[in-house]
Amino acid sequence: ERGPRISDGQRLLLAFVGMFCLSILAPAVQHWLALWPLNSGYFMPWQPLSYAFLHGDPVHLFFNALGLWMFGSELERIWGRKRYAQLLLASVLAAAFVQLLIASLGPGRPTVGASGALFGLLLSYGMLFPDRVIMPLFPPIPMKAKVFVAVFGGLELLMGLTGNTGEVECNTKQVKG
């Protein structure tokens, strides 16, 4: 008899934690796997995917993991493993494309984190369950999923436009050295 099935979301969470530990033990991992701007001289073809497995600090890792668990577990259960994996991949690659486009407009720094995947999950969750009431950690106010997605997306856009991004950008000195 087989034990309980480990979902792709759980595997992804384990990969996040494993890569975070590896990047602490071997900081050069961040240099090779972070998403560098195209004109930086450090860009590699695997980075539009690999950057999503790195996280800048434990808080960044915690909130991405929490969002993946809160919203991704139900989407994976409803859609199945294949469609769920396709959504995550498309979200990560789309976020990498947007990040590379924005970084090409000025001096860019390397980017890490699965926030792009999380935004894809949030948008999908909000579209599938618009009237479901959720209780976010911050602010701890019950709200419908469609409102949460709009508020969270708007705040991230505002922070991105003002230079206060929610996505973690690596410290260039740490990554280079």
N, C-alpha and C positions, 0 to 999 in steps of 0.2 A: 504494500500500500504506500502511496506517495504522500508526502507531507503537504502542508498548505502551499498553494501556488504563490510565488513572488511576482508581483505585478511589475510592468515596465517602469511605472512611477517609482516603485520602491527600489528597483535596480538603479534608476537615475539618481535617487537620493543617496544611495550607497556610493555611486560614482562621484557625486559632488563632494561627499565627506572624504572619500579616498584621495581625490585630487587636491582637496584643501590640505590634507595632512602631507601629501607628497610635496606640495609647493612650499610648505614650511620646512620640510627636511631638505629639499633641493630647490632653492629659490630660482635657479636658472630655468626651471619648468615654466615659470610665468613668461620669461623672455620668448620661449619657443612657441607657446600655445596661446598667449594673449593675442587679441586682434589689433594689429598695428596698422596705422594709416598706409595707404598704398605708396605714398611718396616718402616714407620714412626710411627706406632701405632695409627694414626688418620684416616686411610683410612676407608671409609664406602662404601657399595655396590652401593649407589645411586650417588656417586660423579662423575663417568664417564659421567653422563648426566647433573647433577646439576651445575657443574663448568661453563658450557657454559652460564648460565644465570647471572653470576657475572662479574663485570668489576672493574678493579683496580682504575680507575680515570675517570673523565669526558672526557678526550681526547681519552682514550681507547674505551670508550662507543661510542663516536661520530664517530670514524673511523670504528668500527665494524658495527654500525647502517648505516652509509653512504654506506658501501660496500654491506650490506644486501639489502638496498633499490636500489642501482644502478644496481646490478647484479641479485639479487633474485627476484625482482618484475617481470621482463620479463620472467625468467625461470618459475615462478609460473603460470604466464598467459599462457605460451605455454604448459607446462607439466600438469598443473592442481594441485589441492591442495594435493592429495594423493602422487603423485610421487615427488613433491617438498618437502613435509614433510619427505618422505623416504630418499631423498638425504641429507637433513639437519641432520637427525638422524644418518645416516651412517657416515657422515663427522665428526660429533661431537664424536661419539664412536671410529672411527678410529684414530682421533687426540688424544683422551684420551689414547688409547692403546699405541700409539707411545710415548706419554709423560711418561706414567708409565714405559715403557721399558727403555727409556733414564734415567729416575730418578733412576731406579734400579742399574745403573752403578756407581752411586756416591751419594754424599749427595744431596738429592733433596729437593725442597721447594714446597709448594702448588701452584697450577696453577689455574687461573681464566680466563674467556674470551671466546668469540665465534669465535676466529680466525680460529679454525679447521673447523667450519661450513663455514666460509667465504672462506677458501681455496678450499673447495669442490665446492662452488658456482663459484669461479673464474675459476677453472679448467673446470667445465661444460660449463660456458659461453664462455671461450676461445675455447673449442672444437666445440660448436654449431655455434659460430659466429667468426671464426678465423680472418676474414678480415674486421670486423666492426671496424671503427675508434672510439676510445674513448679518452677523455681528462681527465687524472687523475689530482687530486689536486697537487700532488707532484710527479714528476716534471710536470708543466703545458705544456706538449708537446703532441700534438696529436700522437697517435700510434695505431697500429692494436691490437686487443684484444689478439691475440696469442703472440705478442711481450710483451705486458704488463704482461700477466700471467707468461711468462718465466722470465722476469726481476724481477718482484715482488717475485716470488718463489725463484729465485736464491739469491736475497738479503736476504730474510728471512733465507734461508739455511746457507748462509755465516754468518749472525748475530748469528744464533743458534750455529754454530760450534765455533765461537769466544767468545761465552758467552754473547753476546749483543742481547738477544732475543727480538723480537718485541712483543711477547706474554707477558702479565703481570704476574709476579709471585708475590704472596702476600708477604708482609712483615711478616715473621714468628712470630715476637714478637707481632704484631698487631693482627694476627689471633689467636694466643694461648691465648692472654690475653683479 
